[in-house]
Amino acid sequence: MTAAGCTHGTAATEPAPQQTQQAQAPATPPAAAEPRQTPPPPRGSDLLAGTAEAFTAACDADLETARTQVAALKKLDARKDGPAVLAAYDAALGALIAAANRSSLAREVHPDAGFRDAARACEQRVDAANVELSQDRGVYDTLVAVDLSGTDGATRYWMERALLDFRRAGVDRDDATRAKVKALNEELIKLGQQFGKNIAGDVRTVSLTPKELDGLPEDFRKAHAPGKDGKVAITTNYPDYIPFMTYAKDGKAREKLWRTYRQRAFPGNQQVLEQLIAKRHELATLLGYENWAAYTTETKMTRTRKAATDFIDRMATATEARAKQEFAELLARKRKDVPGAKALEPWDQDYYEDRLRAERFGFDSQAVRPYFEYGRVKAGVMDITARMWGLTWRKVDDTKVWHSEVEAYDVFDGSTLLGRIYLDMHPRDDKYKHAAQFDLVAGQAGKRYPEGVLVCNFARPGELMTHDEVETFFHEFGHLLHTVFAGHLKWAGIAGTRLEWDFVETPSMLLQQWAGNPQVLTEFAKHHQTNEPIPAELVEKLRASKEFGKGLWSRRQLFLSAVSLDYYSREPGFDTTKALVALQQKLSPFKHEHRDGTHFEVAFGHLDGYSAAYYTYLWSLVIAKDLETAFQQHGYLDRETAMKYRRTVLEPGGSKPASELVKDFLGREHGFDAYKAYLDRN
């Protein structure tokens, strides 16, 4: 799956659906990063490997800890006991984050349905507790009274954000308003869970003849043998959908699967989406905002809905010419197969992009797959990142995990333990269908090591991956490293990736670029049978072929970003499909296909998690391309540059505004020029 579709699993209140000293780097790590004591060894997976009853009991215990800490906080004199007030509030947050992290992961990956239900129930209770805490006027008044003048910058920034979140929850409003806000938030929690559940549970299948699989790789065809009726079942899950849309020669077969894919979660999610939009609008206006888009952008780097709109408009202008050119080239290529074809259909795009790359650049995407056997790719990703940042990955074989295919590794920097990662990398029934990184344990200096989980649906050892999947591996590993490096800060409220959502994707989008770098590829891309390294000529063809399609990809992301922002900028009650069609006509060269009832929006899961802010993917990419200029100058495997990046961007987590992190690394404000140069490059 491409970066456009991957998510970063986070489980807490917003923000958080988820690191040798060098010149210009800080002389020491951030002040808040100094550990106070050695935490106990990582064991975050124990509860997921146990019973649903034990999991629920741990949830109960975390909620009770949060309640106890809140009660203790409100008895303190903030003017005399400021540090104790902050510690109690942080302990309450830490307990809620712990329960939320376990629950969000378990409901997506646990093989037992009853356990997943227990996780959902815990998550609902934690969300309710978060809402209750956010509206606790006693906590707010106590925190406001703490004298922060003698604290460090990270603590002051944490409190600044925390107090804003309280006000955004209506804590300073009258009792009736607070009660209404609480009720709306509780409704939204349930609606969001139902929206995601309807998508995950609606896997559809098309039945095709073996002939309709012409063009698919041999290993795909072997894995999809005909049934007793002579038909082949192809599902809407990504491991089926993406290869089929890329390689299947039969246009009608591609159309059939494309339409089926866009019927998922319909009609079940139609009313759920309408309610999500309406309830969020009601909540935002109740709190004095024009709409939900204005509300949600306030805590992003953009700060305002207008800034987000202006960004989309700027990207639309920058990408228009290239997208039109690429669309015309794809249509011309289709006419070689279908003389006189008047239109390039949306189900044609992936197939003809692959064909054009093969013919123009001599690049056949299937030709690189023998060099991307899963085990070699995994080893390559881990070896390269270990060298860049001086890490050692130590496999942990004696830990309990939730499924036999899950692997655990402890992460060391020299002799210093940094945390633990888990790799849940292969598809199975009732598991999250895409690719994401989830926090299992949010690290905190002196209290607990960070534990992060990669959840993907890749081929198994011995099987082959596409290059797009290799990119996704690097992308999600970027999230994982960010979680580990930033998991050693003083306060739970700023540790890990708890920073502005429009920056969360930047580190992963940056590391994704390593997957296409010739020097990096030669490190691990070896033929699975002959062990020969990938030929330099093939790497160059791969690189050149990747340049094609950037314009259309960007327009696709702009279209989705505009849908997300538009839906939450309107008065509720509008026809979501008609609104989508209008934006598609404006931003996409592909016409909207409504025949057979395609309703893409009801299965666009980010309309819940990211709500109005799907634009953050492109925003993060623009910054990532700017950060990449330092590695282009010094080398992608340059240790000094990598360590400076680790110290200035990754380790500080949410201890300061993201714009300052970028400035600390680049020595200047981030800009648009690097992205424009990337977009225009052939």
ZAMARGU-4260 file (C-alpha; in steps of 0.2 Angstrom, whole numbers, plus 5000, padded with zeros to 4 digits):
<rodrens>
0) 5000/5000/5000 | 5006/5017/4996 | 5009/5031/5009 | 4993/5038/5004 | 4984/5024/5012
5) 4994/5021/5027 | 4989/5027/5044 | 4998/5030/5060 | 4989/5022/5074 | 4987/5033/5089
10) 4976/5031/5104 | 4973/5046/5115 | 4966/5063/5115 | 4970/5075/5101 | 4984/5076/5096
15) 4986/5057/5097 | 4970/5040/5066 | 5004/5033/5077 | 5088/5046/5091 | 5138/5056/5092
20) 5133/5075/5094 | 5135/5085/5078 | 5138/5103/5073 | 5122/5113/5074 | 5113/5099/5085
25) 5110/5103/5103 | 5124/5101/5115 | 5114/5089/5125 | 5097/5081/5122 | 5082/5091/5127
30) 5081/5095/5146 | 5065/5085/5148 | 5073/5069/5141 | 5084/5066/5156 | 5079/5049/5163
35) 5077/5049/5182 | 5078/5030/5185 | 5078/5014/5175 | 5061/5008/5170 | 5056/4990/5172
40) 5059/4979/5156 | 5046/4980/5142 | 5032/4968/5143 | 5018/4977/5135 | 5012/4962/5125
45) 5008/4951/5141 | 4990/4957/5142 | 4986/4955/5124 | 4993/4937/5125 | 4982/4934/5140
50) 4963/4933/5143 | 4950/4945/5139 | 4945/4945/5158 | 4963/4950/5163 | 4963/4963/5149
55) 4947/4971/5156 | 4954/4970/5174 | 4969/4980/5168 | 4958/4993/5160 | 4948/4994/5176
60) 4965/4997/5186 | 4971/5011/5174 | 4954/5020/5175 | 4955/5019/5194 | 4973/5025/5194
65) 4967/5040/5183 | 4952/5044/5195 | 4964/5042/5211 | 4977/5054/5203 | 4963/5067/5198
70) 4956/5067/5216 | 4973/5069/5223 | 4977/5083/5212 | 4962/5093/5217 | 4966/5092/5235
75) 4983/5100/5232 | 4987/5119/5233 | 4994/5123/5216 | 5003/5139/5222 | 5013/5128/5235
80) 5013/5111/5227 | 5015/5115/5208 | 5027/5100/5204 | 5015/5088/5213 | 5000/5095/5203
85) 5009/5092/5187 | 5015/5075/5192 | 4997/5069/5197 | 4990/5076/5181 | 5003/5067/5171
90) 5000/5051/5180 | 4982/5052/5176 | 4985/5055/5158 | 4998/5041/5158 | 4985/5028/5164
95) 4972/5033/5152 | 4985/5033/5137 | 4991/5016/5143 | 4973/5009/5142 | 4969/5017/5126
100) 4985/5011/5117 | 4982/4993/5122 | 4963/4994/5117 | 4966/5002/5100 | 4979/4989/5095
105) 4969/4974/5102 | 4953/4978/5093 | 4963/4979/5077 | 4974/4964/5078 | 4968/4951/5091
110) 4962/4935/5083 | 4948/4932/5096 | 4932/4941/5093 | 4927/4941/5112 | 4944/4949/5116
115) 4941/4962/5102 | 4924/4966/5109 | 4933/4968/5127 | 4945/4980/5119 | 4931/4990/5111
120) 4922/4991/5127 | 4938/4997/5136 | 4941/5010/5123 | 4924/5017/5125 | 4926/5019/5143
125) 4943/5027/5141 | 4936/5039/5129 | 4922/5043/5141 | 4935/5046/5155 | 4945/5057/5143
130) 4930/5067/5140 | 4926/5068/5159 | 4943/5074/5163 | 4943/5087/5149 | 4928/5095/5157
135) 4934/5094/5175 | 4934/5112/5180 | 4943/5108/5197 | 4957/5100/5187 | 4958/5115/5175
140) 4958/5128/5189 | 4971/5119/5198 | 4982/5118/5183 | 4980/5136/5178 | 4986/5141/5196
145) 5002/5132/5194 | 5017/5144/5193 | 5027/5138/5177 | 5040/5152/5178 | 5053/5141/5185
150) 5050/5126/5173 | 5058/5121/5157 | 5052/5125/5140 | 5045/5108/5137 | 5034/5109/5152
155) 5027/5126/5148 | 5023/5120/5130 | 5014/5105/5137 | 5004/5115/5149 | 5000/5128/5135
160) 4993/5114/5124 | 4984/5105/5139 | 4975/5121/5144 | 4970/5125/5127 | 4963/5107/5125
165) 4953/5110/5141 | 4945/5125/5134 | 4941/5117/5118 | 4932/5104/5128 | 4921/5117/5135
170) 4928/5117/5153 | 4926/5135/5156 | 4907/5135/5150 | 4892/5133/5160 | 4885/5117/5167
175) 4872/5115/5153 | 4885/5117/5139 | 4897/5105/5147 | 4884/5092/5149 | 4879/5094/5130
180) 4898/5093/5125 | 4900/5077/5135 | 4885/5069/5127 | 4890/5074/5110 | 4908/5067/5113
185) 4900/5051/5119 | 4889/5050/5104 | 4904/5053/5092 | 4915/5040/5101 | 4901/5027/5097
190) 4898/5033/5079 | 4917/5033/5075 | 4919/5015/5081 | 4904/5010/5071 | 4910/5018/5055
195) 4927/5009/5056 | 4919/4992/5061 | 4907/4993/5046 | 4922/4996/5034 | 4933/4982/5042
200) 4918/4970/5042 | 4913/4972/5024 | 4925/4962/5014 | 4918/4959/4997 | 4922/4946/4984
205) 4921/4945/4965 | 4920/4928/4956 | 4930/4928/4940 | 4936/4915/4927 | 4954/4910/4927
210) 4956/4919/4910 | 4951/4935/4919 | 4967/4934/4929 | 4978/4935/4913 | 4993/4947/4917
215) 4994/4943/4936 | 5010/4936/4942 | 5012/4917/4943 | 5013/4917/4962 | 4997/4927/4963
220) 4988/4915/4951 | 4994/4900/4961 | 4988/4907/4977 | 4970/4910/4969 | 4966/4893/4962
225) 4948/4891/4955 | 4935/4883/4967 | 4923/4869/4963 | 4913/4880/4952 | 4928/4884/4941
230) 4928/4902/4947 | 4942/4912/4956 | 4938/4922/4971 | 4946/4939/4972 | 4943/4950/4988
235) 4943/4968/4991 | 4957/4966/5003 | 4973/4975/4998 | 4984/4960/4995 | 4971/4955/4982
240) 4965/4972/4976 | 4981/4981/4972 | 4990/4967/4962 | 4974/4964/4952 | 4971/4983/4948
245) 4989/4984/4943 | 4992/4968/4932 | 4975/4962/4926 | 4973/4964/4907 | 4955/4962/4907
250) 4947/4980/4909 | 4930/4973/4912 | 4937/4962/4926 | 4946/4977/4934 | 4930/4987/4933
255) 4920/4974/4942 | 4932/4973/4956 | 4934/4993/4956 | 4915/4995/4958 | 4914/4981/4971
260) 4928/4990/4981 | 4918/5006/4981 | 4902/4998/4987 | 4910/4993/5004 | 4901/4999/5020
265) 4886/5004/5009 | 4873/5007/5014 | 4878/5004/5032 | 4889/5019/5034 | 4879/5031/5025
270) 4869/5037/5040 | 4884/5034/5051 | 4894/5047/5041 | 4880/5059/5040 | 4878/5058/5059
275) 4897/5060/5061 | 4896/5076/5051 | 4881/5083/5060 | 4887/5079/5078 | 4904/5086/5075
280) 4896/5102/5068 | 4885/5104/5082 | 4899/5101/5094 | 4910/5114/5086 | 4897/5128/5085
285) 4892/5125/5103 | 4910/5129/5107 | 4910/5145/5097 | 4918/5139/5081 | 4911/5142/5064
290) 4912/5123/5059 | 4921/5107/5063 | 4935/5111/5051 | 4939/5127/5060 | 4939/5118/5077
295) 4950/5104/5071 | 4963/5114/5062 | 4966/5125/5077 | 4978/5112/5085 | 4987/5108/5068
300) 5002/5117/5061 | 4990/5126/5050 | 4980/5133/5065 | 4966/5139/5054 | 4954/5131/5041
305) 4958/5145/5029 | 4977/5140/5030 | 4972/5123/5026 | 4961/5128/5011 | 4975/5140/5005
310) 4987/5125/5005 | 4976/5114/4995 | 4973/5128/4983 | 4992/5131/4981 | 4995/5112/4979
315) 4981/5112/4966 | 4990/5125/4956 | 5007/5117/4957 | 5001/5100/4952 | 4988/5104/4938
320) 4999/5104/4923 | 5009/5088/4927 | 4993/5079/4931 | 4985/5084/4914 | 5000/5079/4905
325) 5001/5062/4913 | 4982/5059/4911 | 4984/5062/4892 | 4999/5050/4891 | 4989/5036/4899
330) 4974/5039/4888 | 4986/5038/4873 | 4993/5022/4879 | 4976/5015/4881 | 4971/5019/4863
335) 4985/5007/4858 | 4974/4993/4866 | 4957/5001/4863 | 4958/5011/4847 | 4947/5026/4847
340) 4945/5025/4866 | 4937/5042/4872 | 4940/5041/4890 | 4953/5034/4903 | 4942/5026/4916
345) 4948/5026/4935 | 4950/5007/4934 | 4962/5010/4920 | 4975/5021/4930 | 4985/5008/4939
350) 4986/4996/4924 | 4991/5008/4911 | 5003/5017/4923 | 5012/5000/4925 | 5011/4997/4906
355) 5018/5014/4902 | 5032/5012/4914 | 5037/4995/4907 | 5037/5002/4889 | 5044/5020/4891
360) 5057/5016/4904 | 5059/4997/4900 | 5053/4994/4918 | 5042/4979/4922 | 5036/4981/4940
365) 5036/4962/4941 | 5054/4961/4936 | 5059/4969/4953 | 5048/4957/4964 | 5061/4943/4964
370) 5073/4955/4973 | 5061/4959/4987 | 5058/4943/4996 | 5050/4948/5013 | 5063/4941/5024
375) 5077/4950/5015 | 5067/4966/5015 | 5064/4965/5033 | 5082/4962/5037 | 5087/4977/5025
380) 5075/4989/5033 | 5082/4984/5050 | 5100/4984/5045 | 5100/5001/5037 | 5091/5010/5051
385) 5103/5002/5063 | 5118/5008/5054 | 5111/5026/5052 | 5106/5028/5070 | 5119/5016/5079
390) 5105/5004/5084 | 5105/4985/5088 | 5089/4975/5086 | 5089/4960/5098 | 5076/4947/5095
395) 5065/4942/5110 | 5059/4924/5109 | 5053/4922/5126 | 5040/4936/5127 | 5021/4932/5125
400) 5012/4939/5110 | 4994/4939/5103 | 4998/4928/5088 | 5011/4916/5083 | 5017/4926/5068
405) 5021/4942/5079 | 5040/4945/5082 | 5047/4956/5096 | 5064/4965/5096 | 5072/4975/5109
410) 5080/4991/5103 | 5098/4995/5110 | 5109/5010/5107 | 5125/5003/5113 | 5122/4995/5129
415) 5107/5007/5133 | 5090/4999/5130 | 5078/5011/5121 | 5062/5001/5119 | 5054/4986/5111
420) 5046/4984/5094 | 5033/4971/5088 | 5031/4966/5070 | 5013/4959/5065 | 5016/4959/5047
425) 5005/4946/5038 | 4987/4945/5034 | 4974/4935/5043 | 4955/4935/5046 | 4948/4949/5057
430) 4965/4959/5057 | 4967/4977/5052 | 4967/4977/5033 | 4980/4991/5029 | 4997/4996/5036
435) 4999/5006/5052 | 5010/5009/5067 | 5002/5008/5084 | 5009/5012/5101 | 5007/4998/5113
440) 5016/5007/5127 | 5020/5026/5127 | 5037/5027/5134 | 5041/5040/5148 | 5058/5044/5156
445) 5061/5033/5172 | 5044/5025/5171 | 5042/5014/5155 | 5051/5010/5139 | 5042/5014/5123
450) 5034/4999/5114 | 5028/5001/5096 | 5019/4989/5084 | 5020/4988/5065 | 5004/4981/5059
455) 5004/4976/5040 | 4998/4964/5027 | 5013/4959/5018 | 5019/4943/5010 | 5026/4929/5022
460) 5044/4924/5022 | 5049/4916/5006 | 5036/4926/4997 | 5039/4941/4986 | 5034/4959/4989
465) 5030/4974/4977 | 5041/4989/4977 | 5026/4999/4983 | 5025/4987/4998 | 5044/4990/5001
470) 5040/5009/5002 | 5026/5006/5014 | 5038/4995/5025 | 5051/5010/5026 | 5036/5022/5029
475) 5029/5013/5044 | 5046/5009/5051 | 5049/5028/5051 | 5034/5030/5063 | 5041/5016/5073
480) 5058/5024/5075 | 5049/5040/5080 | 5039/5032/5094 | 5055/5024/5101 | 5066/5039/5100
485) 5053/5051/5107 | 5048/5039/5121 | 5060/5046/5134 | 5053/5062/5139 | 5048/5068/5156
490) 5029/5070/5153 | 5017/5058/5146 | 5008/5073/5137 | 5023/5077/5126 | 5031/5060/5124
495) 5031/5050/5108 | 5023/5057/5093 | 5010/5067/5103 | 5013/5083/5092 | 5003/5091/5078
500) 4995/5079/5067 | 5000/5088/5051 | 5018/5084/5056 | 5015/5066/5062 | 5017/5059/5045
505) 5033/5069/5041 | 5046/5057/5048 | 5038/5042/5040 | 5037/5050/5023 | 5055/5055/5024
510) 5061/5037/5028 | 5050/5031/5014 | 5062/5039/5002 | 5076/5027/5007 | 5066/5013/4998
515) 5070/5021/4981 | 5088/5026/4984 | 5100/5016/4973 | 5113/5016/4987 | 5101/5009/4999
520) 5093/4996/4987 | 5109/4988/4983 | 5111/4985/5002 | 5097/4972/5003 | 5089/4969/4986
525) 5096/4952/4982 | 5088/4939/4970 | 5078/4927/4981 | 5085/4912/4971 | 5102/4917/4965
530) 5107/4930/4978 | 5113/4942/4965 | 5111/4960/4969 | 5098/4970/4960 | 5106/4977/4944
535) 5110/4995/4943 | 5101/4996/4927 | 5085/4990/4934 | 5087/5002/4949 | 5088/5016/4937
540) 5073/5010/4927 | 5064/5009/4944 | 5069/5027/4949 | 5064/5034/4932 | 5047/5025/4932
545) 5043/5031/4949 | 5044/5049/4943 | 5029/5046/4932 | 5012/5047/4940 | 5017/5060/4953
550) 5005/5073/4947 | 4990/5061/4946 | 4995/5054/4964 | 4995/5072/4971 | 4979/5076/4963
555) 4971/5061/4971 | 4977/5066/4988 | 4971/5084/4985 | 4954/5077/4980 | 4953/5067/4996
560) 4960/5081/5006 | 4947/5093/4999 | 4933/5080/5002 | 4938/5079/5020 | 4939/5098/5023
565) 4924/5101/5013 | 4912/5089/5022 | 4917/5097/5039 | 4916/5115/5033 | 4897/5113/5027
570) 4881/5114/5036 | 4875/5096/5039 | 4861/5089/5029 | 4870/5089/5012 | 4871/5075/5000
575) 4889/5068/5003 | 4890/5059/4986 | 4885/5075/4976 | 4898/5085/4986 | 4911/5072/4982
580) 4906/5072/4963 | 4908/5091/4963 | 4926/5090/4970 | 4931/5076/4959 | 4926/5087/4944
585) 4937/5101/4951 | 4952/5091/4956 | 4952/5075/4947 | 4954/5071/4928 | 4944/5055/4931
590) 4925/5057/4930 | 4914/5050/4944 | 4906/5033/4942 | 4890/5032/4950 | 4882/5017/4941
595) 4880/5002/4952 | 4880/5013/4967 | 4898/5017/4971 | 4899/5027/4987 | 4918/5028/4990
600) 4915/5041/5005 | 4907/5028/5016 | 4922/5017/5016 | 4935/5032/5017 | 4940/5028/5035
605) 4950/5044/5038 | 4934/5054/5038 | 4932/5048/5056 | 4950/5048/5062 | 4957/5063/5053
610) 4940/5071/5050 | 4943/5087/5042 | 4962/5086/5041 | 4966/5073/5028 | 4977/5086/5020
615) 4990/5083/5033 | 4997/5069/5022 | 5002/5081/5009 | 5007/5095/5021 | 5019/5082/5029
620) 5026/5077/5012 | 5030/5095/5008 | 5040/5096/5024 | 5048/5079/5022 | 5054/5084/5005
625) 5062/5099/5013 | 5070/5088/5026 | 5077/5076/5013 | 5088/5090/5005 | 5100/5088/5020
630) 5102/5070/5016 | 5103/5073/4997 | 5118/5085/5001 | 5127/5074/5014 | 5121/5056/5009
635) 5106/5045/5014 | 5117/5034/5025 | 5127/5048/5032 | 5128/5045/5051 | 5131/5063/5056
640) 5116/5069/5046 | 5105/5055/5053 | 5110/5058/5071 | 5107/5077/5070 | 5090/5073/5063
645) 5087/5061/5077 | 5092/5073/5090 | 5083/5088/5083 | 5067/5081/5076 | 5064/5064/5082
650) 5069/5063/5100 | 5060/5079/5106 | 5043/5072/5102 | 5030/5084/5106 | 5041/5095/5118
655) 5040/5110/5106 | 5030/5115/5090 | 5034/5105/5075 | 5039/5121/5065 | 5053/5123/5078
660) 5059/5105/5076 | 5061/5108/5058 | 5070/5124/5060 | 5082/5116/5073 | 5087/5103/5059
665) 5087/5114/5043 | 5093/5130/5052 | 5078/5139/5043 | 5059/5139/5041 | 5052/5125/5030
670) 5047/5129/5013 | 5039/5124/4997 | 5053/5124/4985 | 5060/5106/4988 | 5042/5099/4985
675) 5040/5109/4969 | 5057/5103/4963 | 5052/5085/4966 | 5036/5087/4957 | 5043/5095/4942
680) 5058/5082/4941 | 5057/5069/4927
</rodrens>
